[in-house]
Amino acid sequence: MNLRLHNSLTRRVEDFVPQDPNRVTLYACGPTVYNYIHIGNARPAVVFALLARLLRRHFPGVVYARNITDVDDKINEAARQSGQPISAITDRFAAAYRDDMARLGVDPPDVEPHATTHIPQIIAMCERLIASGHAYSAENHVLFDVSSYADYGHLSGRSLDDMIAGARVEVAPYKKNPADFVLWKPSTDDLPGWDSPWGRGRPGWHIECSAMSETHLGETIDIHAGGVDLQFPHHENEVAQSTCAHGGKVFARYWLHNGMLTLEGRKMSKSVGNTLILHELLDLYPAEVLRFVLLKAHYRQPLDWSDTALRQARATLDGWYGVLRDLSRVDAPATPVPEDFEASLLDDLNTPEAFALLAGLADTARRSVGTGDASLAKGRFLAAANLVGLLHQDAEAWFKQTPSGAGVDPARIDALVAERNAARAARDFARADQIRAELSGMNITIEDSAQGTRWRVGT
């Protein structure tokens, strides 16, 4: 089975052939840490960590880097509004990001470079670009000269005129061309800054990723990934400055871009005010429900986030965990991932097909209850689900989890269930029905089965 990926650079699905199978390199753009991330920011983290997991299954060495942007004008503004030092803002929200990713089942990257720890590399890259005629200094700024790079616009498929017309470019007298972008800019005393040949200042956003990927992955990397909203200008500018800084070498051989999230049909945007904060969603819903929704659509397609999608995801996972609960007394051996399931993921991360196959494995496992096939069926089902980060919980615990602050007391519920069972045994059905109604009022559903009485949160 060969991995095939849609390469945004060539606009087609291609066989993935790394430069060095013993050291496959993957770089994904991470967060700017000035606040909690919204659910749309979580999609690339989930998708491309899954890609890294898949790469590790097929290549002996993989280096996955996902950066932290910890110097940025939004960070400066957040620090100003809060009255806190800038480092307090970045440390807090970088830690929150890592915690939220862990709760979401996202594998940590091998390397997590921070922009502020790569200032010497950023300055050195600026100096190389100036020396080679691809950048220039003006009024304590360093700017990339887009006219010096003939292929500018190839990644995004835009002409220079279209990019100038469609981009929010800063009109500045020190620019040779309106599309020239900042590599380094001056800092006032109240802003973070570092000494440089052009005065005290700080890096532009684009060159941070170029310097960090060069430092940890090399001049040419195998895969660069991120949201489609970053394709222009961020990734386009990365290509230009990295290619020119490395004497014309290819910067990234494969470019992957995930589609954007909409919220009940509308574009999710901070400016519109309809973003959903991941940190808050994780307190309201089981993390696997959120993960399921983020993976249910193909990563390159837009994904609509809605209450309906969340309910459907919860219902599906309830059904799958119900199968595991029915098979709780069956030992599942270590089982290889079913070939057709893994093949679907190797086909440009085709998670819709993978989830359809997973539903089939769940049905097979359900039908196996009480038969000699149960052990293998459960093992195959779990092996597939675990590969995409699902069904890691104990089945009973899944049904008893509650939203943060919901106030459900499991010990109290267990006591009521035991009291109801005792009432039924004594043929006091009126009391048993009274307890059922009391539990229903607490949003608890009870189920009588051959294995005994079970309860779960929700209807």
N, C-alpha and C positions, 0 to 999 in steps of 0.2 A: 504494500500500500504506500503510495507516494502522497506527500502533502502538496496540495495545490492551493494557491492564494491569488486573490484578485489584486493585481499591482496597479495602483492608481497612476503610476508613471506611464505605463503602457496601455492602461485602460482595458486590460483583459486578464483572464484567469490563467496562471502559468504554473508549471511545476516549480516547486521550491528547491533550488540547488544552492546550498551555502558555499561560501568561499572556502571554509574549512569545517568539515563535519565535526571535528573535535572541539571547535569553538564557534558555535553559532551565536551571533550577536543580535540583540533585540533592544531597541530604545523606544520608550513610550513617554509622551509628554505628561507630566504630573501636574499637581495643583499649584496655584498661587495661594499661599497660606495666610489669608487675611480674615477668613471667616470659615464657618462650616461649609462643606461643599453641598451642592444640590444633587438631586438624584440623577440628573443628566450627566454630571461629572463622574458619577460612579460607573456609567456604562463602559467607557474605555478601560477603566481599571479592571472590571470583571472580565471583559472580552479578551483583553490582551494578556492577562494572567492565565486565562484558560489556554491561549495560544502557547504561552511559555511552558505550561504543563504538558501540552501535546508535543512540543518540540523535545522536551526532556525524555519522552518515551521513545523517540526515534533517533536521537543524536546523543553521543556520549558526553558532550560538553555544551552547555548553554550559559550565556551570560546575559541576564535580563536587567536592564537599567530603567528606572522610572524616577525622574527628577523631582525636586522640590524647588519651586521658585520662591525665594525668601527675600528678594529685594525687588520692589515694584511700587509704582505710584499709589496703587490701591492699598497696599500695606502701609505706606506712609500716611495716607488719609485716615485709615483705621486707627493708627497709633495716635494721630492728632486728636481725633474725636474722643478716644477713650482716655487720653492723658497718660497713656502707658508708654514705656520704651518700645521701640520697634521690635526688639528681640523678644519681648514678652508676648507680643501678638504672634510672631512667627513660631515661637516655641510651642505656644498653646495650641495653635490650630494645626501645626504639623503633627503633634501628638494625637490630637483628636482625629485627624485624617487616618493615621495608622490604626488607631483603635477601631474606627468605623469600618475600615477595610477588613480588619481581622474578624469583626462581627459578621461581615458580609461573606466571609469565606474566601477572601481574595488572598492568594499566596503572596508573601512579601517578595519584592524584587531582590536580585542578588546584590545590586548596587543602588543606593538611593542618594545620588549626589545633590548637594545644595549649591545654589548659585554663589552664595557669599563665600564659600570655601574654594572657589575656582577663579578668584579675581586675577591672580597672576597669569593663568592660562588665557583668560579673556583678553587681558592687555596684550599678551604676546600675539594672539591671533589678530588683534587690531593692527599691531605693528607690522605683521607680515602682509596684511592686506594693503596697508599704506605703501609699503616697500614695493609691492608688485603692481601698483597702480590701480588697484580695485577699490581703494578707499582714500579719503582725504580728511584732513583736520580743518576745522573752521570754527572760530569763536568758542574754543574749548570743547567742541563737539568732534566726534569722529563719525563720518557717514560713509555708507557703502554707495559706490557709484554704479547704479544699475545699468547705465549705458556701457559699462566695461564688460558685461557678461551677456553674451549674445543669446544664451538660452533662457534668459529670465522670462518666466511665465510658462515654461513648458510643463511643469508639474500641474498647475491649475488650469492649463489650457486657455490662458488669457493673453491678449496682446498687451503691450505696454500702455498703449492709449486707453484700452478698456480698464486696465488696472488703475491708472491715474484717475480716470473718470469715476470709477466705482469705489475707490478707496477713500477713507477719511485721512488724507495726507496732510501733514502739518505744513502750512505755508510759512516758510522761513527764508529770510534773505541770504542766509549762509549756504543754502542748498544750491547745487548746480542744476539739479533736476527735481521737480516736485515729488517724484517717486523714490528718490534716495532716502534710505532709512538709517536710523541712528544705531550706531554700534556702541557709542560712549557719550555720556552727556554730563554737564557740570552739576555739582551739588552745592546748595547753600549750606550754611553752618548747621541748620536745624534738620538736615536730611542726612541719611547714611551716605558715606563717601569714602573713597580710597585715593591715595596719591597715584598719579599716572603721569606720563609724559605730556598730557594735555591739561594738567591741573587736577585738582581734587574733583572726583566725580564718581559715577556709578554706571554699570553696563545697561545697554538696551536689552529688551527681552529676548530678541531673536538670537543674539550671539551667545547668550548663556547656554542654550541647548547645544549649539555647535561645539562650544569649548568643552562642555561636560561629556558629550558623546565621544569626542576625540580623545579625551583623557582616559576614559574607562573602556572604550570599545574599539578605538583605532580610527584611522582616517576614513576608511570605507567600512560601513556596517552592513549587515545583511538586511535587517528589517527596521524600518522606522514607522511608528504607529501613533495614531491620535484621532481626535474627532475631525469630521469633515469640515467643521467651522475653522479649523486651524490650517487647512490646506493653503489658503491665502488670507493674510500675507505671511503668517508665521513659518509654515513649512517651505513656502516658495523662497523666503529670505534665507532660511537655513541652507537650502540647496545652493543658492548663489554664493553666500559667504564661505561655506565649507569647501565647495568645489574650487573656488578661487584661492582659498588659503592653502589648499593641498595640491597646487600645481595642476589642476584640471582632473584630478582623480574623482571617480564617482563617489558621491557622499553616501547614499543609501541605495541598495540594489532593488529593494522591494518597499513600496509604500502602501500601508494599510490605513484606511479611514473608516471609522464607524459613523453610522447615520445619527441624526439628532433625535432628541425626545420632544414629543409634543404633549400637551396636557389637555386631554379631552378635545383633541383636534386643533388646538392653538399652539403656536410656537412657544416653548418654554424659555422665558427670558427674564433676567433680573430687572431690566428696564420696564417690562410689562407688569412685573410684580406677581407672576404666577409660578414661581419656582417652588419646589418642595425640598426641604432640607433633609438630607439623608439621616443626619443625627437624630432628628425628630421622628422620622419614619421608622427607624430601627427600634424606637420605644413603643411604637403603635402596632407593628406587624412583626411576625417571625422573620428573621433575616432570610431564611430560605424562600419565603414568599416573594420578597423583593428580588432576590437573585433569580428566581424562576422567571419573573416578568422581564428582567433585564436581558435574559438569554432566549426568551421564547421566539422573538423575531430574528431574522437574519441580521447579523451585525451591520451590514452595509445599508440596510433599509431603515427608514424612519420608524420610530417606536412610539405608539400612543400610550401614555400613562393615564389610567383612569381607575375609578373605584370598581368598575366592572372587571377590568383586567386583574385587579387584586383579588376580588372575590373568586374569579375563575381559577386563579393560581392556587389560592388556599383550598378550594374544593378539590382540585387535582391532587395536591399534596396530601390532603386528608385521606383521599382514596388510596394513594400509594402507601402512606404510613399505616392505613388500615390493613393492607395486605401484610405488611411486616408485623403488625400486631397479631394477626391471625397465624403467622408463622413464627411467633416469638419462641416457641419451644423447639424449633428446628435449627440445628447448627448449619451455618453456611460455610462451606470450605472456601479457601482462597481460590477465586475463579478468574480466569482471564476475561478481559473486556470482550464482549461479543464483537466479532470482526465487522459485521455490517454496521454496528453502532459506531465503532471507531472510524470506519471508512466514511461515514457521514460527516464526522468532524474534520477529517483530513481533506474533505471536499470544501475548501474555503470556509471552514467553521460553520457547516450547515446545521445549526442547532434546531431549526424547525423539523428537519428530517430526523435528527437525533432524538428529539422529544417524542416524535410519533413512534419511533422504534422503542423508546423507553416505555411508552404506554402499552405497547404490545408485550414487552417483557413483564410488565405489571400484571397484565391479564393472564399470561402463562403461569406466573407465580400464584395468582389467585386460584386458578383452576387446579393447581398442584396440591392445595391444602389437603392433608390427610392421605396423600399418595406417596409412593416411593420416589417420585421425581421432585419432591418439595425442596430438598437440600440444594440440588443443582439449580433449580429455577430461582430460588432465593439468592444464591450466589451470583448468578448471571445478572439478575436485576440490580443487586447492590453494586456490583462492579461497574456497571454502566452508569448508574446514578451518581456514584461517588466520583467518577471521572469528571463530571460536570458540576461537582460541588453540592450535590443534593443527597438527602436521606442519611445524614450523618448522626442524627439524634436517635435516642431511644424512642420507640414508638409510643409508649405510654407517656413519656415526658412531653412528646410533641402535642398530644391532645390536652395536656394539662397546663401548657404554658399560657400566660396571660399578658396583656399589654402592661407596660410599666405604669404603676400607680392604680391598677384596676382594683386592688384590694381583695383579691380572691385568696382565701385561706385554704390550701389543700387539706390540712389536717381536719378542719371543720367539715369540709365536703366529704372526706373519707368517713368521718363519724356519722354524718347524715345518711350516707349510703349504707353503712353497716346497720344503722337503726332501721332503715327501710327494709333491708334484707331480713332483719329479725322480725319486723312487723308482718312481712309476707309469710315467713315461716310459721308465725302464730295465727295466720289467717286473719290478721287485722288489716284488711285491705283499705279501709278508710284512712288509717294512719299512713299506710304506704303511699296512697295517692296524695295525701297531704304533703308528705315529704317530697315527692316528685314535683309537686307544684311549687314548693318552697325552693327547690333546686332550680327549677325553670326560671323563677323570678330572679335568681342569681346568675342567669345566663349559662346554666350548666345543663347539659344533656346527658341522660343516663341511658345505657344500653345493656339489656340483659342478653347474655349469650351462654353458649355451652361452657365457656371458660370462666363464667362468673359475670358479675355486674361491673361495667366499666363506666367511667364518666369522662366528659371532655368539655372544654370551654366552647361556647357557641352552640348555635342550633344546627 
